[in-house]
Amino acid sequence: MSLQVEKLEKNMAKLTIEASAEEFEKAIEKAYQKSKNKINVQGFRKGKAPLALVEKMYGASIFYEDAANEIIPMAYEKAALESELEIVSRPEIDVVQIEKGKPFIFTAEVAIKPEVTLGDYKGIQVEKKEVTVTDEEVMDRIEKEREQNSRMLTVDDRPIQKDDIAVIDFEGFVDGEPFEGGKAEGHSLTIGSGSFIDNFEDQLIGKSIGDVLDVNVTFPEEYHSEELAGKPAVFKVKINEIKAKELPELDDDFAQDVSEFDTLDEYKENIKATLKESKEKELKTAKENEIVDKIIENASMDIPEPMIESQVNQMAEDFAQRMSYQGLSLDQYFQFTGMDSRKFIESLRPQALKRIQSRLVLEAIVKAEGIQVSEEELDKELTEMATMYKMEIDKLKEMIGDKEKEQIEADIAVQKAVDFVLEASVEA
């Protein structure tokens, strides 16, 4: 295999990779061996027709695509290492020459990691902020706990009120015709939750068990179903049940039930301390982000488009995986939110760009300040990872290769760079 590297504009590079005619011939033979049992040649049993005869009958190019797919992955991986470029995108492959008896030549266009010219990154000025926790915030947390420990009671002596749960049957009609997905029986709807379109829930307030009514609504203009978007609809609704939450009394018994504390006052103090700790962490993160944003503004870098696209794709894959843990597909998520794949990808782009910029400037600071990662720091990180994955530390170390170890060390160094610029910042 031979390689030529051509640097292009905007931190792009083109690798021209050539496999010998002999390598291409071997790839064709391998492709033939994989496919020969599927090929019919008159006078031969399946899999027994010689390669030369198959090529004569179906054309010399019959196995070209499979042979190319056999060569390209390993040849590209080898060329990428040999090039010594810091490649930060998937390759854009283009076949230049594919012909029997000749070398197989293809190009791989890739984005390479851009150089960063740092501006000021020490003494960054940020606004001084103090953390406070109000009594209202403490009570909000307690009310949420009361909600979680509430119980549902059936109500039959009054009409529906806000925050009640109405158990209803409904069927929706547009232009007098029922539509798909617009019918349900025994549906539990929390009044005021905003889970139904328009003012559907408001129209149930004041209604009683057994009432049958028409609810008039209009679907949003950007509703996920084009057939319904922007159209008025009528829902035939029957009220079956009314349920209301009964909250526990706010006293020492409640504190003992939901916490390790004996009194309500002790419980409140603990919540206040917990909220303060959480706010301090949030403030620290916000301060770090503000500092890094200013460092990005002071720096210069030319980020290639494929690098951004790769980051966007990775973020989309991560999001899809998180959705799958909740039992949702991306298509279902789009349906619920009224978003489509194009808008979704576009929405990720600003965050993807910021992630790339942040990482690049922090890596540049690691280099500029000579930040190192000690064995103790690495061991501490690995120990925390082992605890998180519920593994023995020695088992984890066995699983981690050199490449993964280098990535972990790089991540630790970047975090140390964050700590460095935070410590070097000035509050005003």
C-alpha positions in Angstrom: 0.0 0.0 0.0 1.2 3.5 -0.8 0.0 6.8 0.6 0.0 10.4 -0.5 -1.2 13.2 1.9 -2.4 16.5 0.5 -3.3 19.3 2.9 -6.4 21.3 1.9 -8.0 24.5 3.0 -10.0 24.9 6.2 -8.2 22.1 8.0 -9.1 19.4 5.6 -6.8 16.8 4.1 -7.0 14.3 1.3 -5.4 10.9 1.6 -4.7 9.1 -1.7 -4.4 5.4 -1.0 -3.2 2.8 -3.4 -3.4 -0.9 -3.1 -1.4 -3.0 -5.5 -2.9 -4.9 -8.4 -2.1 -8.1 -6.5 -3.9 -6.9 -3.4 -6.9 -6.0 -5.5 -6.8 -9.5 -7.2 -6.8 -11.1 -3.7 -9.8 -9.0 -2.7 -11.7 -10.1 -5.8 -10.9 -13.7 -5.1 -12.1 -13.3 -1.5 -15.3 -11.6 -2.7 -15.8 -14.5 -5.2 -15.4 -17.1 -2.5 -18.0 -15.4 -0.4 -20.6 -15.2 -3.2 -19.9 -18.2 -5.4 -22.6 -20.4 -3.8 -25.2 -17.8 -4.9 -24.2 -17.7 -8.5 -25.9 -19.9 -11.2 -23.8 -20.9 -14.2 -25.2 -23.4 -16.6 -23.4 -26.7 -16.6 -22.0 -26.2 -13.1 -23.3 -26.8 -9.6 -23.7 -23.8 -7.4 -20.3 -22.7 -6.1 -18.3 -24.8 -8.7 -18.1 -22.3 -11.6 -14.5 -20.9 -11.8 -13.9 -17.2 -11.3 -12.8 -16.6 -14.8 -16.0 -18.1 -16.2 -18.2 -16.1 -13.8 -16.4 -12.9 -14.8 -16.8 -13.7 -18.5 -20.6 -14.3 -18.1 -21.4 -11.4 -15.8 -18.6 -9.0 -16.6 -15.2 -8.4 -15.0 -16.7 -5.8 -12.6 -19.1 -8.2 -10.9 -17.0 -8.4 -7.7 -15.5 -4.9 -7.9 -17.8 -3.4 -5.2 -17.3 -6.2 -2.8 -13.5 -6.2 -3.4 -13.4 -2.5 -2.8 -15.4 -2.9 0.5 -12.9 -5.6 1.5 -9.8 -3.3 0.9 -11.0 0.1 2.0 -11.6 -0.2 5.8 -8.2 -1.7 6.6 -6.3 0.3 4.0 -7.8 3.5 5.3 -7.1 2.6 9.0 -3.5 1.9 8.1 -3.2 5.1 6.1 -4.7 7.2 8.8 -2.1 6.0 11.3 0.7 6.4 8.8 -0.3 9.9 7.9 0.2 11.0 11.6 -2.7 13.4 11.2 -5.1 14.1 14.0 -8.3 13.1 12.1 -11.5 14.4 13.6 -14.2 13.2 11.2 -15.3 10.2 9.3 -13.6 9.9 5.9 -15.4 10.9 2.6 -14.4 8.0 0.3 -14.0 8.3 -3.4 -12.8 5.5 -5.7 -10.3 6.9 -8.3 -9.3 3.7 -10.1 -10.8 0.2 -10.0 -9.8 -2.1 -12.8 -8.6 -5.7 -12.9 -4.8 -5.9 -13.4 -4.2 -2.4 -12.1 -3.7 -0.9 -8.6 -6.8 0.0 -6.7 -6.8 3.7 -5.9 -9.1 5.6 -3.7 -9.1 8.9 -1.8 -10.3 9.7 1.8 -11.1 13.3 2.5 -10.9 14.0 6.2 -11.1 16.9 8.7 -8.0 17.4 10.8 -7.8 18.9 14.3 -7.4 22.6 13.9 -4.6 24.6 15.6 -5.8 27.0 18.3 -4.2 30.4 18.9 -5.0 31.4 22.4 -5.7 34.9 23.5 -6.0 35.9 27.2 -7.0 33.0 29.3 -5.7 34.0 32.7 -7.3 36.6 34.9 -10.7 36.4 33.1 -13.1 38.7 34.9 -16.5 37.3 36.0 -19.3 38.8 38.1 -19.3 37.9 41.8 -22.4 36.1 42.8 -23.6 34.9 46.2 -25.7 31.8 46.8 -28.9 32.2 48.8 -31.7 29.8 49.6 -35.1 31.3 50.4 -37.8 29.9 52.7 -40.1 29.7 49.6 -37.6 27.4 47.8 -37.4 25.2 50.9 -41.2 25.0 51.0 -41.4 24.2 47.2 -39.1 21.2 47.8 -41.3 20.1 50.7 -44.5 20.5 48.7 -43.0 18.3 46.0 -42.3 15.7 48.7 -45.9 16.0 49.9 -47.1 15.5 46.4 -45.1 12.3 46.0 -46.5 11.0 49.3 -50.1 12.0 48.5 -52.9 9.5 48.0 -55.8 9.6 45.5 -59.3 9.9 46.8 -62.5 9.5 44.7 -64.6 12.6 44.7 -68.4 12.4 44.1 -69.8 15.4 45.9 -68.5 18.3 43.7 -67.5 19.1 40.1 -64.0 19.0 38.6 -61.5 21.5 39.9 -58.0 22.4 38.8 -55.4 19.8 39.8 -58.1 17.1 39.9 -57.7 13.9 37.9 -60.7 13.4 35.6 -61.2 9.9 34.2 -62.8 10.3 30.8 -63.9 8.7 27.6 -63.4 10.8 24.5 -63.5 10.8 20.7 -62.3 13.6 18.5 -63.8 14.7 15.2 -62.5 17.1 12.5 -65.0 18.2 9.9 -67.4 15.8 11.4 -65.2 12.8 10.8 -63.3 10.8 13.5 -59.5 10.8 13.2 -56.9 8.2 14.0 -55.6 8.3 17.6 -58.4 10.6 18.7 -60.3 8.1 20.8 -59.8 6.6 24.2 -61.7 5.2 27.1 -60.9 5.4 30.8 -58.2 8.0 30.2 -56.8 9.7 33.4 -56.3 13.5 32.7 -54.7 15.8 35.3 -56.5 19.1 35.0 -54.0 21.9 34.5 -51.2 19.7 33.4 -51.3 21.0 29.8 -51.0 17.5 28.4 -53.9 18.0 26.1 -54.0 20.5 23.3 -55.4 24.1 23.5 -57.8 24.7 26.3 -59.2 21.2 26.4 -58.6 20.8 30.2 -60.1 24.2 31.1 -63.4 23.2 29.5 -63.8 20.3 31.9 -63.6 22.5 35.1 -67.0 22.7 36.7 -68.3 19.5 35.1 -69.6 16.6 37.2 -69.5 12.8 37.1 -71.8 11.5 34.3 -71.7 14.8 32.3 -71.4 14.4 28.5 -70.1 17.5 26.7 -68.5 18.8 23.5 -65.0 20.2 23.9 -64.0 22.6 21.1 -60.2 23.0 20.4 -57.9 23.9 17.6 -54.8 21.9 16.8 -51.5 23.9 16.7 -50.2 25.1 13.3 -47.1 23.0 13.8 -48.8 19.9 15.1 -46.9 16.7 14.2 -49.8 15.4 12.1 -50.1 17.5 8.9 -53.7 16.3 8.5 -54.7 17.9 11.8 -52.3 20.9 12.0 -54.2 24.2 12.5 -57.6 22.6 12.2 -60.6 23.0 14.6 -61.8 19.8 16.3 -64.7 18.7 18.5 -64.2 16.1 21.2 -67.2 14.2 22.6 -66.3 13.7 26.3 -67.9 11.8 29.1 -66.9 12.3 32.7 -66.6 8.9 34.4 -64.7 9.7 37.7 -63.2 12.5 39.6 -60.1 12.0 41.7 -58.3 14.4 44.0 -55.0 14.2 45.9 -54.9 14.2 49.6 -51.6 15.6 50.9 -50.1 14.5 54.3 -50.1 16.9 57.2 -47.0 19.1 57.4 -45.7 18.1 60.9 -43.0 16.1 62.7 -44.7 12.8 61.7 -44.4 13.8 58.0 -40.7 14.6 58.5 -40.1 11.2 60.2 -41.9 9.4 57.4 -39.9 11.0 54.5 -36.5 11.6 56.1 -34.1 10.5 58.8 -35.0 13.6 61.0 -37.2 13.6 64.0 -38.7 17.1 63.6 -40.0 19.3 60.7 -37.5 22.0 61.6 -34.5 19.6 61.3 -35.9 18.4 58.0 -36.2 22.0 56.7 -32.7 22.8 57.7 -31.4 19.7 55.9 -33.3 20.7 52.7 -31.9 24.2 53.0 -28.3 22.9 53.3 -28.9 20.5 50.3 -30.3 23.3 48.2 -27.3 25.5 49.0 -24.8 22.8 48.1 -26.7 22.2 44.8 -26.8 25.9 44.0 -23.1 26.3 44.8 -22.3 23.5 42.3 -24.5 25.1 39.7 -22.9 28.5 40.3 -19.4 26.9 39.9 -20.4 25.3 36.6 -22.0 28.5 35.3 -18.8 30.4 36.3 -16.6 27.8 34.5 -18.8 28.1 31.4 -18.6 31.9 31.4 -14.9 31.8 31.7 -14.5 29.2 28.9 -16.9 31.2 26.7 -14.7 34.3 27.1 -11.5 32.3 26.4 -13.2 31.1 23.2 -13.9 34.7 22.3 -10.3 35.6 22.8 -9.0 32.6 20.8 -8.9 32.0 17.1 -9.5 28.6 15.4 -10.8 27.4 12.0 -13.1 24.4 12.7 -13.8 22.3 9.6 -17.4 21.5 8.8 -17.1 17.7 8.9 -15.8 18.0 12.5 -19.0 19.7 13.5 -21.1 17.2 11.6 -19.3 14.3 13.4 -20.0 15.9 16.7 -23.7 16.5 15.8 -24.1 12.9 14.7 -22.5 11.7 18.0 -24.8 13.8 20.0 -27.8 12.6 18.0 -26.8 9.0 18.6 -26.3 9.6 22.3 -29.8 11.2 22.5 -31.4 8.4 20.7 -29.8 5.9 23.1 -31.1 7.9 26.1 -34.6 7.9 24.6 -34.4 4.1 24.1 -33.7 3.7 27.8 -37.1 5.4 28.3 -38.8 3.1 25.8 -39.0 5.7 23.1 -37.7 5.8 19.5 -36.5 9.0 17.9 -39.6 8.8 15.6 -41.9 8.7 18.6 -40.0 11.6 20.2 -40.5 13.6 17.0 -44.2 12.8 17.0 -44.7 13.9 20.6 -42.7 17.2 20.1 -43.8 18.1 16.6 -40.1 18.2 15.6 -38.6 16.5 12.5 -35.1 15.0 11.9 -33.9 18.1 10.1 -34.9 20.5 12.8 -33.6 18.2 15.5 -30.1 18.0 13.8 -30.1 21.7 13.3 -31.0 22.3 17.0 -27.9 20.3 18.0 -25.5 22.3 15.9 -24.8 25.3 18.3 -24.2 23.0 21.2 -21.9 20.8 19.1 -19.9 23.8 18.0 -19.5 25.0 21.5 -18.4 21.6 22.7 -15.7 21.5 20.0 -14.5 25.0 20.8 -14.4 24.4 24.5 -12.4 21.2 24.1 -10.0 22.8 21.7 -9.2 25.8 23.9 -8.9 23.7 27.0 -6.5 21.3 25.3 -4.5 24.3 24.1 -4.3 25.5 27.7 -3.1 22.0 28.8 -0.3 22.3 26.3 0.5 25.9 27.1 0.7 25.3 30.8 2.3 21.9 30.6 -0.5 20.3 32.6 0.3 16.7 33.5 -1.8 13.9 34.9 -0.2 11.9 37.8 -0.6 8.1 38.3 -2.5 8.9 41.5 -5.0 11.1 39.6 -5.5 8.4 37.0 -5.9 5.7 39.7 -8.5 7.9 41.5 -10.5 8.3 38.3 -10.4 4.6 37.5 -11.4 3.8 41.1 -14.5 6.1 40.7 -15.3 4.5 37.3 -15.0 1.0 38.9 -17.4 2.0 41.7 -19.9 3.5 39.2 -19.8 0.3 37.0 -19.8 -1.9 40.1 -16.5 -3.6 39.1 -13.3 -4.6 40.7 -10.6 -2.0 39.9 -8.2 -4.6 38.6 -10.8 -6.0 36.2 -11.5 -2.5 34.9 -7.8 -1.9 34.4 -7.5 -5.2 32.4 -10.4 -4.0 30.1 -8.9 -0.6 29.4 -6.5 -0.5 26.5 -3.8 2.1 25.8 -6.1 4.2 23.6 -8.8 4.3 26.3 -6.3 5.2 28.9 -4.9 8.0 26.9 -8.5 9.4 26.5 -9.1 9.2 30.2 -5.9 11.0 30.9 -6.8 13.7 28.3 -10.2 14.2 30.0 -8.5 14.6 33.4 -6.0 17.1 32.0 -8.9 19.1 30.4 -10.7 19.2 33.8 -7.5 20.4 35.4 -7.3 23.2 32.8 -10.8 24.2 33.8 -9.8 24.3 37.4 -6.7 26.3 36.4 -8.6 29.1 34.6 -11.2 29.1 37.4 -8.5 29.7 40.0 -6.9 32.3 37.8 -10.1 34.2 37.2 -11.0 37.5 38.9 -14.4 38.3 40.5 -15.7 41.8 40.2 
